[in-house]
Amino acid sequence: MPRNLMDTRTASFGDLISNGKIYRVPLFQRDYSWTEENWEDLWQDIEALYWESSTSHYMGAIVLQSSPDSEKELIVIDGQQRLATLSIIAIAVIEKLRQLVEKKVDPEANQERQEIIMRTYIGDKDPRSLHYSSRLILNANNNDFYESNLINLRKPLNIRSLAKSNQKIWQAYNFFTNKIEEIKSIIQDGEKIASFLTEIVAERLVFIQITVENELNAYMVFETLNARGIELSSTDLLKNYLFSLFQDPEVLEIAQSQWQGIINTVRMEKFPSFMRYYLKMKHNRVRGDRLFKLVREDITDAEQAFYLLDQLEKYSNLFLALDNPKDEFWGKTPENYPHVRALNILGVKQVYPVLFAAYQHFDPEDFTRVLKLAATISFRYSIVSSLNPNELDAVYNQVAIKIENGQIKSPQQVFNELRQVYVPDDKFKQDFSLLAISTKGPKKKLVRYILSKLEADASGVEVNEDSFSIEHILPQEPTDDWRQHFPDARREEMVDRLGNLTLLEPALNCEIGEKSYQLKREKYQQSVYTLTAIIKAEEWTADSIYNRQRDLARQAVHIWKSDFLEDSTRQS
């Protein structure tokens, strides 16, 4: 990282919260979201410090940004969940001291302890209202409840009427209040209760404090972190920046609603990928760690922010549908189904920026042709020839930009640009002739896809990819008869070759099992699948597998061929 990007130091919760600084959670950062699972994990860590006399416990990194408005204020970029929860524990301790005062247990000393802890870890009392104000200022949805109810020890009148995140804050307070109550050795002694907070929670829960100067540095730091808990994500950071550009509350509300609709469609965890595909229509070499920088450069006012939200909303449904060939999005264009399914099976997403741009700028028929081309190129380049994915990514990036700016206006021009990554027939046939794919795990769908396409080409009948069993002619667990032609080393090399795989009815597959090739061949003649019925070699050897796969490779050249090349006859 560049010099002066950040200042780092080790700090306990006590160091952070009692240093005279105000910690402000950005207005639009996510609400309090910890649940009982998170509270329980934290409490177990605290108990270990208390009972086992461990020296300290690392709480992860907390990222703070210097405020441009006040030297006394720090903006909490990452860590608000942990800071809020530890503050809630401090409030639970204060409540226990208050209860001792009510019970007349050393009332003067416990009253003083209560006030010292409040001033040290929570905040000061306003001399006019006599209400406490917090050193930790939460976001717009949580701060009023946190200050009015928790800090001032007022139980809400109707808990069910609270926002979900405020209910979680109150539930957290009750959880830790009950947990403290369970420590019988301290609960009736104000000094021990106070020591539990000051010596355990405040001093032995340790953070790496990272302080940065601006949002961009915060984003760069964030991309390297994996701190504890439900944290700020890169999506949150982008959202916070966009929302900061809206000054009018009514306009902001519209933007928030639009944003939530996008997130509901795309899903939070997939948003960074979605954003990257969108930006690749406009920028070269869009890496995950540059998303925030690019958005900041492109979007500087509310009008531009609204334009971006409009664009993201427009592409969000396409993004979702590209992951699901059965999505209702394709209802009016069922011809897209096989190509979307192919891309899903191939696991190809690099081409999404091209598909985004083509969907926007081409008519539906031409979009379908680009979609089919994407599946064909992906199969040739990535699956069969296993070439460098970085080169493919760069080429797709350029094509998407050219479609977006009007330099490419037709599917033929798309192919002309992609010709450099279209694997030539000779190389594709050679690579296909040697292709081996395991039928175990996720690759099984890929084998089904390939076999069904080969069978449909041979028989002229479309095949349901889930209707057949994958038959290993040379069995995966061969008997001694098979080992005569295939010693172990040779068997491992040949068993998953495509030439050794075929389609078979499940009942026939169960019947023949690991039987000899002669018995298998008789059953193959009964199969409805053309590729299987034509297997008639006298013996099944390594040469038999090679010869059959070479024949399948000739078919493959014909099947996975671009529509934009001149039709060619099937090679013999």
C-alpha positions as CSV (number, residue, x, y, z in Angstrom):
1,M,0.0,0.0,0.0
2,P,1.2,3.6,-0.6
3,R,2.9,5.5,2.2
4,N,0.7,7.4,4.6
5,L,-2.3,5.4,3.6
6,M,-3.1,4.6,7.2
7,D,-2.0,4.8,10.8
8,T,-2.2,1.6,12.8
9,R,-1.9,0.8,16.5
10,T,-3.1,-1.7,19.0
11,A,-5.9,-0.4,21.2
12,S,-8.2,-1.9,23.8
13,F,-11.9,-1.0,24.0
14,G,-11.1,1.2,26.9
15,D,-8.3,3.0,25.0
16,L,-10.8,3.7,22.2
17,I,-13.8,4.8,24.0
18,S,-12.2,6.8,26.8
19,N,-9.8,8.9,24.8
20,G,-12.1,11.9,24.5
21,K,-13.1,11.2,20.8
22,I,-16.6,11.0,19.4
23,Y,-17.1,7.9,17.2
24,R,-19.7,8.5,14.5
25,V,-21.2,5.7,12.4
26,P,-22.0,7.1,8.9
27,L,-25.7,8.0,8.5
28,F,-26.4,5.3,6.0
29,Q,-24.2,2.5,7.2
30,R,-26.1,-0.7,7.9
31,D,-28.2,-1.1,11.1
32,Y,-27.2,-3.0,14.1
33,S,-27.3,-6.6,13.0
34,W,-25.6,-8.9,15.5
35,T,-27.7,-11.8,16.8
36,E,-27.5,-14.2,19.7
37,E,-25.0,-16.3,18.0
38,N,-22.6,-13.3,17.8
39,W,-23.3,-12.3,21.4
40,E,-22.7,-15.8,22.6
41,D,-19.3,-16.0,20.8
42,L,-18.3,-12.7,22.3
43,W,-19.4,-13.7,25.8
44,Q,-17.5,-17.0,25.6
45,D,-14.3,-15.0,24.8
46,I,-15.0,-12.7,27.7
47,E,-15.6,-15.6,30.1
48,A,-12.3,-17.1,29.0
49,L,-10.5,-13.9,30.0
50,Y,-12.3,-13.8,33.3
51,W,-12.1,-17.5,34.4
52,E,-8.9,-18.6,32.7
53,S,-6.8,-15.5,33.3
54,S,-5.9,-15.2,29.6
55,T,-3.9,-12.1,28.9
56,S,-6.0,-10.6,26.1
57,H,-8.3,-11.5,23.2
58,Y,-7.9,-10.1,19.7
59,M,-11.1,-8.6,18.4
60,G,-10.0,-7.9,14.8
61,A,-9.4,-4.7,13.0
62,I,-11.4,-1.5,13.5
63,V,-11.2,1.0,10.7
64,L,-11.7,4.7,11.5
65,Q,-11.6,7.7,9.2
66,S,-10.5,11.2,10.3
67,S,-13.5,13.6,10.2
68,P,-13.1,16.5,7.9
69,D,-15.3,18.6,10.2
70,S,-13.8,18.0,13.7
71,E,-10.5,16.8,15.1
72,K,-12.5,15.3,18.0
73,E,-14.5,13.1,15.8
74,L,-13.7,9.8,14.0
75,I,-15.9,8.1,11.5
76,V,-16.4,4.4,12.0
77,I,-15.9,2.7,8.6
78,D,-15.7,-0.9,10.0
79,G,-16.3,-2.0,13.5
80,Q,-19.6,-0.5,14.5
81,Q,-21.1,-3.8,15.4
82,R,-18.3,-4.6,17.9
83,L,-18.2,-1.1,19.3
84,A,-21.9,-0.9,19.8
85,T,-22.0,-4.4,21.5
86,L,-19.2,-3.6,23.9
87,S,-20.9,-0.3,24.8
88,I,-24.1,-2.3,25.5
89,I,-22.1,-4.5,27.9
90,A,-20.9,-1.3,29.7
91,I,-24.5,-0.2,30.0
92,A,-25.5,-3.6,31.4
93,V,-22.8,-3.2,34.0
94,I,-24.1,0.3,34.9
95,E,-27.6,-1.2,35.3
96,K,-26.2,-3.8,37.8
97,L,-24.6,-1.0,39.8
98,R,-27.9,1.0,39.7
99,Q,-29.7,-2.0,41.1
100,L,-27.2,-2.3,44.0
101,V,-27.8,1.4,44.8
102,E,-31.6,0.7,44.9
103,K,-31.0,-2.2,47.2
104,K,-28.9,0.1,49.5
105,V,-25.8,-2.0,49.0
106,D,-22.9,0.4,49.6
107,P,-25.1,3.1,47.8
108,E,-22.7,6.0,47.8
109,A,-19.7,4.1,46.4
110,N,-21.8,2.3,43.8
111,Q,-23.5,5.5,42.8
112,E,-20.1,7.0,42.2
113,R,-18.9,3.9,40.3
114,Q,-22.0,4.1,38.1
115,E,-21.3,7.8,37.3
116,I,-17.5,7.2,36.6
117,I,-18.2,4.3,34.3
118,M,-20.9,6.3,32.5
119,R,-18.5,9.2,31.9
120,T,-15.6,7.0,31.0
121,Y,-17.2,4.5,28.6
122,I,-20.5,5.9,27.5
123,G,-20.7,9.7,27.5
124,D,-21.3,12.9,29.5
125,K,-24.5,14.3,31.0
126,D,-26.0,17.4,29.3
127,P,-26.3,20.1,32.1
128,R,-29.5,21.4,30.5
129,S,-31.5,18.2,29.8
130,L,-29.7,16.1,32.4
131,H,-29.7,13.3,29.8
132,Y,-26.5,11.4,28.8
133,S,-25.2,11.8,25.3
134,S,-23.0,9.1,23.8
135,R,-19.4,9.0,22.6
136,L,-20.6,6.5,20.1
137,I,-23.2,7.9,17.6
138,L,-24.9,5.1,15.7
139,N,-26.6,5.4,12.3
140,A,-29.9,7.2,11.5
141,N,-32.1,4.2,12.4
142,N,-30.5,3.2,15.7
143,N,-29.0,6.3,17.4
144,D,-32.3,7.8,18.8
145,F,-33.2,4.5,20.4
146,Y,-29.7,3.9,21.7
147,E,-29.4,7.3,23.3
148,S,-33.0,7.7,24.6
149,N,-33.5,4.2,25.9
150,L,-30.2,2.4,26.6
151,I,-27.9,5.2,27.7
152,N,-30.6,6.7,29.8
153,L,-31.7,3.3,31.1
154,R,-35.4,3.5,30.0
155,K,-37.2,0.4,29.0
156,P,-39.2,0.9,25.7
157,L,-43.0,0.9,26.2
158,N,-43.7,-1.5,23.3
159,I,-40.7,-3.5,22.2
160,R,-42.6,-5.1,19.3
161,S,-43.2,-1.7,17.8
162,L,-39.5,-1.1,17.4
163,A,-37.6,-1.4,14.2
164,K,-36.0,-4.9,14.0
165,S,-32.5,-3.5,14.5
166,N,-33.5,-1.6,17.6
167,Q,-35.2,-4.8,18.9
168,K,-31.8,-6.5,18.5
169,I,-30.1,-3.7,20.5
170,W,-32.6,-4.2,23.3
171,Q,-32.2,-8.0,23.1
172,A,-28.4,-7.7,23.2
173,Y,-28.8,-5.5,26.4
174,N,-31.0,-8.2,28.0
175,F,-28.7,-11.0,26.9
176,F,-25.6,-9.4,28.6
177,T,-27.5,-8.3,31.6
178,N,-28.6,-11.9,32.2
179,K,-25.0,-13.2,31.5
180,I,-23.5,-10.8,34.1
181,E,-26.2,-12.0,36.6
182,E,-24.9,-15.5,36.1
183,I,-21.5,-14.6,37.5
184,K,-22.4,-15.2,41.1
185,S,-19.0,-14.3,42.4
186,I,-19.4,-10.6,41.4
187,I,-23.1,-9.8,41.2
188,Q,-23.5,-8.6,44.8
189,D,-20.3,-6.6,44.9
190,G,-20.1,-3.3,43.1
191,E,-16.3,-3.2,43.2
192,K,-16.1,-6.6,41.5
193,I,-18.8,-5.7,38.9
194,A,-16.9,-2.5,38.0
195,S,-13.6,-4.4,37.9
196,F,-15.2,-6.9,35.5
197,L,-15.8,-4.1,33.1
198,T,-12.6,-2.0,33.5
199,E,-10.1,-4.9,33.8
200,I,-11.6,-7.5,31.5
201,V,-13.9,-6.0,28.9
202,A,-12.3,-2.6,28.6
203,E,-8.6,-3.6,28.8
204,R,-8.2,-7.1,27.6
205,L,-10.4,-7.1,24.4
206,V,-7.8,-5.7,21.9
207,F,-8.3,-4.3,18.4
208,I,-5.9,-3.3,15.7
209,Q,-7.0,0.3,15.2
210,I,-6.5,1.5,11.6
211,T,-7.1,5.2,11.0
212,V,-7.3,6.5,7.4
213,E,-7.6,10.0,6.0
214,N,-10.5,9.5,3.5
215,E,-13.1,7.1,2.0
216,L,-10.8,5.9,-0.8
217,N,-8.1,4.9,1.6
218,A,-10.7,3.3,3.8
219,Y,-11.9,1.2,0.8
220,M,-8.4,0.1,0.0
221,V,-7.8,-0.9,3.6
222,F,-11.2,-2.7,3.8
223,E,-10.4,-4.9,0.8
224,T,-7.5,-6.4,2.8
225,L,-9.4,-7.1,6.0
226,N,-11.4,-10.0,7.3
227,A,-12.4,-8.7,10.7
228,R,-14.7,-10.4,13.2
229,G,-18.5,-10.3,13.0
230,I,-21.2,-9.0,10.6
231,E,-19.1,-6.3,9.0
232,L,-19.3,-3.4,6.6
233,S,-18.9,-4.8,3.0
234,S,-17.6,-3.1,-0.1
235,T,-21.3,-2.9,-1.1
236,D,-22.1,-0.9,2.1
237,L,-19.2,1.5,1.4
238,L,-20.4,2.1,-2.2
239,K,-23.9,2.7,-0.9
240,N,-22.8,5.1,1.8
241,Y,-20.9,7.2,-0.8
242,L,-23.8,7.4,-3.2
243,F,-26.3,8.3,-0.4
244,S,-23.9,11.0,0.8
245,L,-24.5,12.8,-2.5
246,F,-28.2,13.3,-1.8
247,Q,-29.0,16.4,0.3
248,D,-32.8,16.5,0.0
249,P,-34.4,14.0,2.5
250,E,-37.2,13.2,0.0
251,V,-34.8,12.6,-2.8
252,L,-32.7,10.5,-0.5
253,E,-35.7,8.4,0.4
254,I,-36.4,7.7,-3.3
255,A,-32.7,6.7,-3.8
256,Q,-32.8,4.4,-0.8
257,S,-35.9,2.7,-2.1
258,Q,-34.4,2.2,-5.5
259,W,-31.1,0.9,-3.9
260,Q,-33.1,-1.6,-1.8
261,G,-34.9,-2.9,-4.9
262,I,-31.5,-3.5,-6.7
263,I,-30.1,-5.3,-3.6
264,N,-33.2,-7.4,-3.3
265,T,-32.8,-8.5,-6.9
266,V,-29.0,-9.0,-7.1
267,R,-28.4,-10.0,-3.4
268,M,-25.9,-8.3,-1.2
269,E,-23.2,-11.0,-1.6
270,K,-23.3,-10.8,-5.4
271,F,-23.4,-7.0,-5.8
272,P,-19.6,-6.4,-6.1
273,S,-19.5,-8.9,-9.0
274,F,-22.6,-7.3,-10.6
275,M,-21.0,-3.9,-10.2
276,R,-17.8,-5.0,-11.7
277,Y,-19.6,-6.4,-14.8
278,Y,-21.4,-3.1,-15.2
279,L,-18.3,-1.0,-14.9
280,K,-16.5,-3.2,-17.5
281,M,-18.8,-1.7,-20.1
282,K,-17.2,1.6,-19.5
283,H,-13.6,1.0,-18.1
284,N,-10.6,-1.1,-18.9
285,R,-9.2,-3.5,-16.3
286,V,-11.8,-3.2,-13.6
287,R,-10.5,-5.0,-10.6
288,G,-12.4,-5.7,-7.4
289,D,-10.2,-3.3,-5.4
290,R,-10.8,-0.4,-7.8
291,L,-14.6,-0.4,-7.8
292,F,-15.0,2.3,-5.2
293,K,-12.3,4.5,-6.9
294,L,-14.0,4.2,-10.3
295,V,-17.4,5.1,-8.8
296,R,-16.0,8.1,-7.0
297,E,-14.4,9.2,-10.3
298,D,-17.6,8.7,-12.3
299,I,-20.2,9.9,-9.8
300,T,-19.8,13.2,-8.1
301,D,-23.3,14.6,-7.7
302,A,-26.9,13.6,-7.1
303,E,-27.9,13.6,-10.7
304,Q,-25.1,11.2,-11.7
305,A,-25.9,9.0,-8.7
306,F,-29.5,8.7,-9.8
307,Y,-28.3,7.8,-13.3
308,L,-26.1,5.1,-11.9
309,L,-29.0,3.7,-9.8
310,D,-31.2,3.7,-12.9
311,Q,-28.6,1.8,-14.9
312,L,-28.0,-0.7,-12.1
313,E,-31.8,-1.3,-11.7
314,K,-32.1,-1.9,-15.5
315,Y,-29.3,-4.5,-15.6
316,S,-30.1,-6.2,-12.3
317,N,-32.9,-8.4,-13.7
318,L,-30.7,-9.5,-16.6
319,F,-27.9,-10.3,-14.2
320,L,-30.2,-12.5,-12.1
321,A,-31.7,-14.2,-15.2
322,L,-28.2,-15.1,-16.6
323,D,-27.8,-17.2,-13.5
324,N,-31.0,-19.0,-14.1
325,P,-32.2,-20.2,-17.5
326,K,-35.7,-20.9,-16.1
327,D,-36.1,-17.3,-14.9
328,E,-39.3,-15.7,-16.0
329,F,-37.2,-13.0,-17.6
330,W,-36.7,-15.4,-20.6
331,G,-40.4,-16.1,-20.9
332,K,-40.8,-14.3,-24.2
333,T,-37.5,-15.6,-25.6
334,P,-37.4,-19.3,-24.9
335,E,-34.8,-19.7,-27.6
336,N,-32.3,-18.2,-25.1
337,Y,-32.8,-21.1,-22.7
338,P,-30.2,-23.6,-24.0
339,H,-27.5,-20.9,-24.3
340,V,-28.1,-19.5,-20.8
341,R,-28.1,-23.1,-19.5
342,A,-24.8,-23.8,-21.3
343,L,-23.1,-20.8,-19.8
344,N,-24.4,-21.9,-16.3
345,I,-23.0,-25.4,-16.8
346,L,-19.7,-24.1,-18.1
347,G,-19.5,-21.7,-15.1
348,V,-18.7,-18.8,-17.4
349,K,-19.3,-15.2,-16.2
350,Q,-16.5,-13.3,-17.8
351,V,-18.7,-12.6,-20.8
352,Y,-21.4,-10.9,-18.7
353,P,-20.3,-7.3,-19.6
354,V,-20.6,-8.2,-23.3
355,L,-24.1,-9.6,-22.7
356,F,-25.1,-6.6,-20.7
357,A,-24.1,-4.3,-23.5
358,A,-25.6,-6.5,-26.3
359,Y,-28.9,-6.7,-24.4
360,Q,-29.1,-3.0,-24.2
361,H,-28.0,-2.1,-27.7
362,F,-29.0,-5.0,-29.9
363,D,-32.5,-6.3,-30.9
364,P,-33.6,-9.6,-29.2
365,E,-32.7,-11.8,-32.2
366,D,-29.2,-10.4,-32.3
367,F,-28.8,-10.7,-28.5
368,T,-29.6,-14.4,-28.9
369,R,-26.9,-14.8,-31.5
370,V,-24.4,-13.1,-29.2
371,L,-25.5,-15.3,-26.3
372,K,-25.0,-18.5,-28.4
373,L,-21.6,-17.2,-29.6
374,A,-20.6,-16.6,-26.0
375,A,-21.4,-20.3,-25.1
376,T,-19.6,-21.6,-28.1
377,I,-16.4,-19.6,-27.5
378,S,-16.4,-20.4,-23.8
379,F,-16.7,-24.1,-24.5
380,R,-13.9,-24.1,-27.0
381,Y,-11.6,-21.7,-25.1
382,S,-12.1,-22.5,-21.5
383,I,-13.4,-26.0,-21.2
384,V,-11.7,-27.9,-24.1
385,S,-8.5,-26.0,-24.7
386,S,-8.0,-24.6,-21.2
387,L,-6.4,-21.4,-22.4
388,N,-5.4,-18.3,-20.3
389,P,-8.6,-16.8,-18.8
390,N,-7.0,-13.4,-18.3
391,E,-6.7,-13.0,-22.1
392,L,-10.3,-13.9,-22.5
393,D,-11.3,-11.4,-19.8
394,A,-9.4,-8.6,-21.4
395,V,-11.0,-9.2,-24.9
396,Y,-14.5,-9.4,-23.5
397,N,-13.8,-6.1,-21.6
398,Q,-12.9,-4.4,-24.9
399,V,-15.8,-5.8,-26.8
400,A,-18.3,-4.6,-24.1
401,I,-16.8,-1.1,-24.2
402,K,-17.1,-1.0,-28.0
403,I,-20.7,-2.1,-28.0
404,E,-21.5,0.5,-25.3
405,N,-19.9,3.4,-27.2
406,G,-21.3,2.4,-30.6
407,Q,-18.2,1.1,-32.3
408,I,-19.7,-2.4,-32.5
409,K,-23.3,-2.5,-33.9
410,S,-23.9,-6.1,-34.9
411,P,-23.3,-9.7,-33.8
412,Q,-21.0,-10.2,-36.8
413,Q,-18.8,-7.3,-35.6
414,V,-18.8,-8.9,-32.1
415,F,-17.5,-12.1,-33.6
416,N,-14.9,-10.3,-35.7
417,E,-13.5,-8.8,-32.4
418,L,-13.7,-12.1,-30.6
419,R,-12.1,-14.1,-33.5
420,Q,-8.7,-13.8,-31.7
421,V,-10.1,-16.0,-28.9
422,Y,-12.1,-18.4,-31.1
423,V,-10.1,-21.6,-30.9
424,P,-9.4,-22.8,-34.5
425,D,-11.0,-26.1,-35.6
426,D,-7.7,-28.0,-35.8
427,K,-6.6,-27.2,-32.3
428,F,-10.2,-27.6,-30.9
429,K,-10.4,-31.1,-32.5
430,Q,-7.0,-32.1,-31.2
431,D,-7.7,-30.9,-27.7
432,F,-11.2,-32.5,-27.7
433,S,-9.6,-35.8,-28.7
434,L,-7.6,-35.8,-25.5
435,L,-10.3,-34.4,-23.2
436,A,-10.9,-36.2,-19.9
437,I,-13.5,-35.0,-17.3
438,S,-14.3,-36.6,-14.0
439,T,-17.9,-37.5,-13.5
440,K,-17.6,-37.0,-9.8
441,G,-18.7,-33.7,-8.2
442,P,-19.8,-30.6,-10.1
443,K,-18.1,-31.6,-13.4
444,K,-20.8,-34.3,-13.8
445,K,-23.2,-31.8,-15.2
446,L,-20.6,-30.8,-17.8
447,V,-20.2,-34.4,-18.9
448,R,-24.0,-34.7,-19.2
449,Y,-24.1,-31.5,-21.3
450,I,-21.4,-32.7,-23.7
451,L,-22.9,-36.2,-24.1
452,S,-26.4,-34.9,-24.7
453,K,-25.2,-32.5,-27.4
454,L,-23.2,-35.2,-29.1
455,E,-26.2,-37.6,-29.0
456,A,-28.6,-34.9,-30.3
457,D,-26.3,-34.3,-33.2
458,A,-25.9,-38.0,-34.0
459,S,-29.6,-39.0,-33.6
460,G,-31.4,-35.7,-34.5
461,V,-33.4,-36.0,-31.3
462,E,-33.0,-33.6,-28.4
463,V,-31.9,-35.3,-25.2
464,N,-32.9,-34.4,-21.6
465,E,-29.6,-34.1,-19.8
466,D,-31.1,-35.7,-16.7
467,S,-32.7,-38.7,-18.4
468,F,-29.7,-41.0,-18.8
469,S,-26.9,-42.6,-16.8
470,I,-23.3,-41.9,-17.6
471,E,-21.8,-45.2,-18.6
472,H,-18.1,-45.8,-18.2
473,I,-17.3,-48.5,-20.8
474,L,-14.1,-49.2,-19.0
475,P,-15.5,-49.4,-15.5
476,Q,-14.3,-47.1,-12.7
477,E,-13.8,-50.2,-10.6
478,P,-12.7,-52.8,-13.1
479,T,-12.6,-56.6,-12.5
480,D,-9.5,-58.7,-13.3
481,D,-10.8,-59.3,-16.8
482,W,-10.5,-55.6,-17.5
483,R,-7.1,-55.3,-16.0
484,Q,-5.6,-57.4,-18.7
485,H,-6.0,-54.5,-21.1
486,F,-5.8,-51.7,-18.6
487,P,-3.2,-51.9,-15.8
488,D,-3.9,-49.4,-12.9
489,A,-1.8,-46.5,-14.3
490,R,-3.3,-46.9,-17.8
491,R,-6.9,-47.2,-16.3
492,E,-6.5,-44.0,-14.4
493,E,-5.5,-42.2,-17.5
494,M,-8.3,-43.6,-19.7
495,V,-11.3,-44.1,-17.5
496,D,-12.6,-40.4,-17.7
497,R,-11.7,-39.8,-21.3
498,L,-14.8,-38.8,-23.2
499,G,-14.2,-41.7,-25.6
500,N,-14.8,-44.0,-22.7
501,L,-18.1,-42.4,-21.7
502,T,-21.5,-42.9,-23.2
503,L,-25.2,-42.5,-22.5
504,L,-27.2,-45.4,-21.2
505,E,-30.7,-46.1,-19.8
506,P,-30.4,-46.3,-15.9
507,A,-31.9,-49.8,-15.9
508,L,-29.3,-51.1,-18.4
509,N,-26.6,-49.3,-16.6
510,C,-27.5,-51.1,-13.3
511,E,-27.7,-54.4,-15.1
512,I,-24.3,-54.5,-16.7
513,G,-22.3,-52.9,-13.9
514,E,-18.6,-53.9,-14.2
515,K,-19.2,-56.9,-16.5
516,S,-17.0,-57.8,-19.4
517,Y,-16.9,-55.7,-22.5
518,Q,-18.5,-58.5,-24.6
519,L,-21.6,-58.6,-22.3
520,K,-21.8,-54.8,-22.2
521,R,-21.6,-54.5,-26.0
522,E,-24.7,-56.8,-26.3
523,K,-26.7,-54.5,-24.0
524,Y,-25.5,-51.4,-25.8
525,Q,-27.3,-52.7,-28.9
526,Q,-30.6,-52.4,-27.0
527,S,-30.1,-48.8,-26.1
528,V,-32.2,-46.0,-27.7
529,Y,-29.1,-43.8,-27.7
530,T,-27.4,-43.7,-31.1
531,L,-23.9,-43.0,-29.7
532,T,-24.2,-46.1,-27.6
533,A,-25.9,-48.4,-30.1
534,I,-23.1,-47.9,-32.6
535,I,-20.3,-49.1,-30.2
536,K,-19.2,-52.3,-31.9
537,A,-15.5,-52.6,-31.4
538,E,-14.3,-56.3,-31.0
539,E,-12.3,-55.4,-27.9
540,W,-12.2,-52.3,-25.7
541,T,-8.7,-51.1,-25.4
542,A,-6.8,-47.8,-25.1
543,D,-6.9,-47.6,-29.0
544,S,-10.6,-48.2,-29.0
545,I,-11.1,-45.2,-26.6
546,Y,-8.8,-43.0,-28.7
547,N,-10.5,-43.9,-32.0
548,R,-14.0,-43.3,-30.6
549,Q,-13.0,-40.0,-29.1
550,R,-11.4,-38.9,-32.3
551,D,-14.7,-39.5,-34.0
552,L,-16.5,-37.6,-31.3
553,A,-14.1,-34.7,-31.8
554,R,-15.1,-34.5,-35.5
555,Q,-18.7,-34.1,-34.3
556,A,-17.7,-31.5,-31.7
557,V,-16.1,-29.3,-34.3
558,H,-19.5,-29.2,-36.1
559,I,-21.6,-28.8,-33.0
560,W,-19.7,-26.1,-31.2
561,K,-19.1,-23.9,-34.3
562,S,-19.8,-20.2,-34.7
563,D,-22.7,-19.2,-36.9
564,F,-20.6,-16.4,-38.3
565,L,-18.2,-18.8,-40.0
566,E,-19.0,-20.3,-43.4
567,D,-20.9,-23.6,-43.0
568,S,-18.6,-26.5,-43.3
569,T,-19.3,-30.1,-43.9
570,R,-18.5,-32.6,-41.2
571,Q,-14.9,-33.6,-41.4
572,S,-14.1,-37.3,-42.0
